[in-house]
Amino acid sequence: MKSDLSGHALALAWLLAPCVAAAQVASSSSPSPAPTIAQLEDIVVTASRTPQPQRDVLGDVTVVDRHELEQAGASSLAQVLGQRHGIEFSENGGPQTTTGLYIRGANANQTLVLIDGVPINGATSGLAALNALPPDSIDHVEILRGSASSLYGADAIGGVVNVITRPDTDRPLSARASAGFGTYGTSQYTAGFSGAQDGWSYSLGSSYGQSHGYNATNAHAGSSYNADQDSYYTRNLNGSLGYEWKKGQKLTFQGYNTRINGGFDGSAYPYDDRSVQTLELYSLASENQITQDWKSTLRYAYTEDTNSTQYGDPINASLDGVIRTRQNQYTWQNDLRLARNQRLTLAYEHLDQQVSGTTDYDQTRRHDDAFTGVYRGDFGRHHLQASLRNDDDSQFGSASTWGLSYGYDLTSRLRGYVAGNTGFKTPTFNDLYYPAFPGFPSTANPDLKPEKSRNVEMGLKYTGETTVLGIVAYRNEVRDLIVSGPPDYVPYNVGRATLRGLTLTAEKDFGRTTLRASADFQDPHDDTNDQQLTRRARQIYRFSLDHRVDAWTLGGEYQFVGKRYDDYYDEATFQTARATLGGYGLLNLTAGYRLNKHMDISLRWNNVLDKAYTTVYGYNTAGSNVFVNLAWKM
């Protein structure tokens, strides 16, 4: 096993140090009249469960804003997130298929996905329905890297992705609509409005999209290969209604309903196999400023994630099925101001999970009660965040997790920090109770234990008027990793993985031009078999540019992903085999033109060089494709 990350990583880290010093001098002597990065800084919630400026976060947090989501064109949410450091994704043959998100090399089911703070990971697969979340239905996304179970509980070993759908509306009526068309017969339509007046706040949005698609599989898929086009249809409806009857006293209802009907290749027969993914979320929240120093938030949230598989092949029709996860979450969070620069958050959460459908699990329900405490304090140059959480699971008993971060301001613009935190992931219902097929032994293991992790990291971040630079080194050890394989494919707690890496980030605003670059050097290593974890690269480089000139906005993105590996079932030997997925480089271009103060037209050209690559062995990705969108805003 190699102990070093990369000689290139050390060289780039060495080069970054003088850049920080130079930027410090430049920012103090050359003020810029243009809008600056610091002035446009985001407020984030995910890092501590309470709002705070992004520059004050003691950790590795990124915000994907509305502008970036509007530039997505026909790209999936996973593709948009994959443009940010520390994140990789996989798709099984198109944006309509099963999607996995890997944060800092952790497994896809070790990333917790939230919608407005509500968990949506399915209890059967452990994955979130990312393929059903269209970017145009989202206001912004917050990405927290590193184990975060002391904040949010199970599944947050690699990190947390918080999808924020509801805009922070503080203005009268605003409306929007768009229509777009592109390669593969793709079309998208959106409409919505939002506003606030006389204590009321409201928003309503909808979208519809469809595409002829491309062939999901290639010849490496074996008996699943089917040389057809795999189309998809998607629709979304979301809205919120809030009323503040007195300053600091607000009641809000929110709804989010999304569905994608996508083709996949289940066999070599020329039939139309379909997978229909539906996600519903409804919540009711009461925010009450009890005193000047005490805010209470009570919330009930209901989510339902349904996946229906429909085989066009009459021979496989008996395999048609539906799997559904229902979750009821009750939360009471109290935010207390202890002193001018000290905050304490205390929260209680109760989560009920239930699975149902055509699969008869031996157990179908479980629940979790959790108590969370988060402390934040700023003492001059010193900054501290501590979190402690206890989860009492009806299946696995009690589990405690913690997090501790310390930051120090080396200068007014340069901060260093060190952090340690723990995480855990509960086994899924598929791992524990999936029933055996008639005539075959069971592949479930009800004696599984939760996976556990311990993450340590340290970072350095410079935030200037027009420049942001960062370096983060991390090591995340995962124990009791759940693995399965031949001969019986029964999951066991025998695995151990070490996820370590170094990330360099830089962003520079030159007035009309903004540059962003990052480099990830990581070693996602399976210690059990001394191999690189599947579908994850050791090196990833990203570079993007936006340039504004008059009514035009021009941009480009380049991403290089190194060599990866994937495991697949070899139908000739009836064993699991390993394949190499070659490295690849992708170039995307964007252009936008403001027709008038209400209308814009934009173009996105993905995979300009028509690079052939794959993220999952046996499955295709899109070739060179173009999408043109016309948008209207009131």
N, C-alpha and C positions, 0 to 999 in steps of 0.2 A: 504494500500500500504506500502511495506517495504521500509524503508529509507536507511538501510545498505546494502552493497553489499554482504559481506560474512565475517565471522570471519576468515576463512582460508586466505582470501586476506590480511587482516590486519596482520596476523601472518607472511605470506610470505614477505610482505613489510618490516616488522621489521627485518626479517632475512637478507634481501638484503642489508641493510645499512652497516653492518660490512663487507660484501663481497666486496663492493665498496672500502672501506678503505684498506682492505687487498690486493686487486688487485692493488691499487695505489702504495703500498709499494713494492710489488713483481715486478711490471713492472719496477720500477726505480732501482732495485738492481740485477735483474737476466735477462740480455738480452738474447734472444734466437737466435741462428743462423739460425733456420728454417724460411721459408716464413711466414710472420705474417699477421694477420687480417688487421692491419693498412696499411701495404704495399700493400695489395690487395684491398684496398677500392675502391668502385665504384664512378663514376661521375654520378649524376642524373640531370635531366632536369625538371621533373614534378613539383617539389616543388616550383619553382619560374619562370618557363618558360625559364630559362637559365641554362647552365651547372654550377654545383658546387659540391664539394666533399660531399659525403653522411654524413660525420661526422659534416659538417657545417650547415646542414639543421635544421631549427627551427621548427620541427614537427616530426611526426611519419611516416617515409618513409622506405620501404623495397625494395630491389632489388632481384628478382629471376633471377639468372644468367644462362648462357648457359649450364653449367655443370648440374645444377638441372633439366633443361628442357630435357637434353639428357638422364637423369635417369628415365624419366617419363614412358618409355615403352609404353603401350597402354592406359595409364591414360589420361583423358581429361584435358584441361587447368584448368577448375574449380577445379578438384581434386588436381592439383599441387598447385594452389593458396591457397586451403583450408589447406595446410600444414603450412601456415604462420599465425602469430598471428592476431587476430581481424577479421578473415575472416571465414565465413561459406558459404556453397553452398547447393543447392537442384537440383535434377534431376528427371524428371518424367518418370523413368524407364529405364535409360541407358544414356550413353554419347551422343547419337544421339538425345535426346529429349530436350524439353525446359529446360533451365538451368537458375537458379537464383543465384546471388552472393550477400551476405549480409556483409557489412563492418560495424563493431561496432554496429550491431543490426539494422541498417537502412534497409528499404525495398529494394528489389532487383532492382526496377526501380528507386531507389535513388542513384545508383552508376553509375557514368559516365565512360564509357569505350572508350578509344582512341586507334587508331592504328597509331603509329608514329605521335601523336599529333592531329589526325583527329577524331572527334566524330563519333561513329557508332551506338549509341542507336537508335532503330527504333522509328518512330514517332507514330506508332499505338499501340504497346504494351509497349513502353518505355524501353524494354530490349535490350541488345546487343546480337548478334548472337555468344555467346561464344562457343556453341556446334560445330560451323563450323570452329573454329580456332585450327588447330592441333599444339601441342607444338613444333614439329620438324620444323615448318615454322617460328619460333620466335627466335630472338637473345637473348633478355632478357625482363623482365617485371618490371616496376616501380609501386609501390603501395603507394598512398598517402591517409592517413586516416584523416577523419574530413572534415567538410564543406569546399568546395573550389570553390564556384561559383564566388568569386572575382577574380579568376584566369581563370576559364574556362566556366563560365556561368551556364546554367540550368542543372539540374539532378545531380549535385555534392553535395548532402546533406550528404551522408555517406562517400564519398571519391571518388578517381579517380584511375582507373587502366589504365596505359599507356603501350600498347603492342608495343615493338620496334622490327620491323622485319628486318630492314636493318643493317647489320654489319658495324662498323666503319673501313672500309677497308683501310689499308695503306701498303700493301705488294703485291708482284707479285702473279700470279695465284695460287689459292688454290682450290682443289676440294674435294668432299666428296660423299659418297654413303652408304646406309645401307639397310638391309633386316631383318625383324623380324617376329616371329611367336609365337602364344600363345593360351591360353585357349579360348573356345567358337569359335574355328575356325578363330581366329583373325590373320591377316597378315598386315604388313606395309612395304612400300618400299619408299625410299627417294633418291634423287640425287641433286647435286647442285655444283656451283663453284662461286668464287668471287676473286677480285683482284684490283690492281691499278697500273697504269704505264703511264708516259708521260702526266700527268694531267687528265687522264681518270680513273674513278672508276666504277666497274660493279659488279653485283651479279645476279644470277639466280638460283632458287630452285624449286623443284617440289616434290610432294609426292602423294601416293595412298595407301588407306587402306580399309580393309573390315573385317566384322565379322558376324558370324551367330547370335551372340547376345544371350540374355536370355529373358525370359518372362518379359515384362515391367510392368505388373499389377499382383495383387493378389486378393483374394476373397473380400477384403475390397473395391475394386473399383466398386462393384455393377454391373450395366448393362454394364460397359465398360470392365469387366474382360474377357479375352480371353486367354486360356491356349496354347499359341504358343510361338515360338521364334521370337524376333523382331531384325532383322538384320540391318546392316547399311553399306554404301559404302561412302567413302570420298575421295576427290581429291583436291589438292592445287597447284597453280602456282603463284610464286612471283618473282619479279626482280626489279632492279634499274640500272640506267645509269646516271653517272654524269661526267661533264667536268669542270675542273678548268683551264680556259685559262690564268689566271693571279692570283698570290697569293692573296687570299681573295675574288676572284670573281668566283663563281661556280654556275652552272645550273644543276639541278637534276630532272630526271623523275623517278617515282616509280609506280609500279603496284602490286596489290594483289588481287587474284581471288581464292575463295575457295567455296566448295560445299559439303554438306552432305545429303545423301538420307537415311533416317532412318525410321524403322518401329515403329508404336505405336498401342495401342489398343483403337480403337474408339467405338467398340461395342463387344457384346459377340459372334457375328457370326464369323465363321472360315474363315475370309478373311484377306488379307494382306493390312492393312492400312498404307499409307506412308506419310511422311512429308519431303519435299525437301527444304532445306535452302541454299540460295546462297548469298554470299557477295562479292561485287566488290569494289575496291578502286583504284583510279588513281589520282596522284598528280604531279604537276610541280612547282618547287621552284627555286627561284633565290636568292642566298646568296651573299651579296655585302658588303665588308668592305669599306665604304665610306671614312672614315678617321681612324686614329689610335684608336680613341675613339668612333666610331659610326659604328655599323653593322646593315644593313638593310636586312630583309628577306621578299620577296614577294612570296605568295603561292596560287595556286588554287587547290582545291581538290574536286573530285566527288566520291560519294559513292552511291551504290544501294544495298539495302537489300530486297531480295525476298523470301517469304515463300509460298510454294505451298502445299496444302493439298489434298491428293488423297485417297478416301475411296474405299476399295475393295468390300465392301458390296453394292449391287445394290440398296438396299433400301435407303442407305445414300448417294448415288452417287450425289444427288442433292445438297449435302453440300460441294462438291468439290469446291475449290476456291483458288485464288491467291491474296496476299496482298503484295504491294511493296512500299518501301520508297526510294525516291531519294533525295539526299542532295548535294547542291553546296555550297562550302565554299570558301570565298576569305579572305585572311589574309595579313596584312602588319604589321610586327613587327620590332621595332627599339630598339636595345640594345645600351645604352649609358654608357660610363664610365665617371662619374662625377669627380672622384678622384681615388687615388690608391686603396682604399678600399670601394668605393661607386659605385653602379650600379643602373641605372634606365631603365626600360623597358616600352615602350609605344606601344600599339597595337590597331589596328582597325580590326574588323571581321564582315563580312556579311554572313549570313547563310540563304539559301533558302531550305525549306522542302516541298515535294510534295508526296502525297499518291495516289495510284491508284490500280486497280485490279478489281476483280469481286464484291467487296463490294462498294456500291454507298454511299459514305460519303456526308453529306450535304455541308461540306467545305473540300477542298482537298489541300489547299496551305496556307503557312504562312512563314514569314521571320523575321529575327532578325538582328539588327545592334547594335554592341557593341564596347565600348571603354574601354581599360584596362590599368592601370598603376601599376607597381610593383617597389618598391624601396628596395634595400638591402644595408646595411651599417655595417661595422665592425670598432669599435672604441676601440682598445685594448681588454679588457675583455668583452666589451659590444657589443651585436649584435642585429640588428634590421631588420625586414622585414615588410613592409606595402604594402597593395594592395587595389585598388579601381576599381570597374567596374560598368558600366551602360549598361544595356540591354534594347533596345527599340523593343518590340515584336509587330508585326502587330495585334495580337489578344488581348494581355493583357496590352499593353502600356509599360511605363518605369518602370524599377526595378533596384535599386542600391544595391550592396553588397560590403562588406569590409572585410579585414583581417588585423590583427596586431599581431606581434610576437616579443617577447623580450627574448634574451638569455644572460646569464652571466656565464663566465668561473670561477668556484670555484677554480679549479686548471688547469694545462695545459692539463689534461685528463678528467676532470669532468665538465660537463656543465649542468646547469639547464635552463629551459625555461618556459614561460607562453604565451599562445596564445588565441586569440578570433577571430572568423570569422563567417560569415553568409552565408546562401545558399538558393537556391530556386529550385523548380521543376515545370515545366509547365505541365498542364494536357495533356494527350495523345489525339490523334484523336479518339481513341476508347471511352475514357471518355466523350469527347465533342460531337461527331457526329455519333457514330455508329448507323446505321439505324435499325429500329424495324423489327422483323420478321413478315411476313404477319399474321394478326389476333392477334398480341400481342402488348402491349404498348412499347414505346421506353424505353431503359435502358441508354440513354445518357443524359447529362446535359450540354448544351452550356453555362450556367452561372457559371461554376466552376471558382475558382480563383487558382492561383499557390500556391503550398505548400511553406512554409518558415521555415527556421531553424536558430538557434543561438547556436553556439558551443563554449565552453570554455574548455581549457585543460592545464595541466601543467605536465612537465616531467623532468626527471633527467637521464643523459646518461654518462656512463664512457666508454671511448675508449682507451684501452691499446695496447701494442704490440701484445699480444695474447689473449686478453680478451675484450669482449664488454658486458656491463650490462646496462639495462634500466628499468625504471618504468614510466608509463604514467597514469594519471587519467583524465577523460573527462566527460563532461555533454553536451548533444546535445538535445535541445528542438525543436520539430517540431510542427508548428502550421498550421491550415487550412488543416490538413491531409485529403486526399480524401479517403473516405470509402464508401462501398455499402453493402447492405444486404437485408434480407426479410423485408417487403413483396414484394417490387417492384424492388429491386436490382439496383436502380438508384444511381449513385455516388453523394455524397454531401461533402461540406467542413465543416464537423462537428467534425472532429477528432483532437486529440492532443496526441502526444507521447513524452516520455522522454527516451532518450538513455543515460545511464550513466554506467561507468565501470572503472575498474582498470586492467592494463596489465603489467605483469612482463616478461622481456626477458633476456636471458643470452646466450653467445656464448664463447667457450673456445677452443683454439688451443694448443694441447700438442705435436706439431711437426707432428707426423704421425696420430694423432687422433684428430678429431674435434667433439665437443659436442655442441648441440644447444637445448635450452629448453624455453618454454613459458607457461604462465598461464593467461587465460582471465577470469575475474570475471565481469559479465555485467548484467544489468537489462534493457532489451529492453521492455519498458512498454507502453501499450496502456492506456492513461489516460482517454479515453472516457468510456471504460467499465471496467477499473481497472483489466486488464488481461495482461499476458505475450504475446508479439507479437509472431505470429505463426512461426514455423520452426526455431526458434532461441533459443539457450540454454543459461543458466545463467552461466555455468562453462565449460571451455574447457582447457584441458591440452595437451601439445605437447612435445615430446622429440625425438631427432634424434642423430645418431652417424655415423661418417664415419671414417674408419681406413684403412690406406695404409701400405701394407707390400710387398716389392719387386714389382712384376708386378700386384699384387692384390689390389683391392679397395673393401672393405666390408662395408656395411651400414645397418642401421635399423631405422625404424620410428615407434613411438607409439603415438596414439592420443586417448584421451578420451573426448567424447562429452556428456554433461549432458542431462537430460530429456527436451523434447520440446513438443509443442502442435501444432495441425493443425486443420483447419476448413474444413469440407467437407459437401456435399449435401446429406442429409439423404433421400433416395428414399421412405422410409416407411412413413415419416411424412411430406415430401416436405418442409423441413426446413433445415437451416444450423445448423450443430452440431459440437461439439469439441471433438477431440480424443487426447489421450496422446501417444506421440512417445517416447519410452523408451530410456534411455541413452545407449551408446555403446562404446566399446574400439576396436580400429583397430591396428593390428601389420603388418607392411610391411617390407620386407627384400630385400636388393639389393646386387649384387656382380658383379664385373667387372674384366676382366683379359686382359692385354695388350699382344697380341700375338707377335707383333713386332712394330716397330716405325710407321707403317701405319695402323695396324688393331687391333681392340678391340672387345671383346665379352662381353656382359653384360646380366644379368638376373635380373628381378624384380618379386617379389612374393608379390602380394597384398592380404590383408585380410587372412593372414596365418592361423588364427584360425577359418576361415570359419564362421565368425560372421554374423548372420541374423539381419539386421537392415533396417531402411527406413528413408529417408529424406523428403518424401512426403507421406501422408496417402493414402494407396491403391496402392502404386507403389514400385517395387522391386529395390534392388541394387545388385551389383555383389557379388557372393560368392568368395571363395578362387580361385585365378587365377594367372597364371604364364605367363611371356612374355620374350622370349630370342631374343636378337638383335645382329647382326654382323655388325660392322661399319668399313668403310675404309676412311682414310683421307690422302690426298696427302702431 
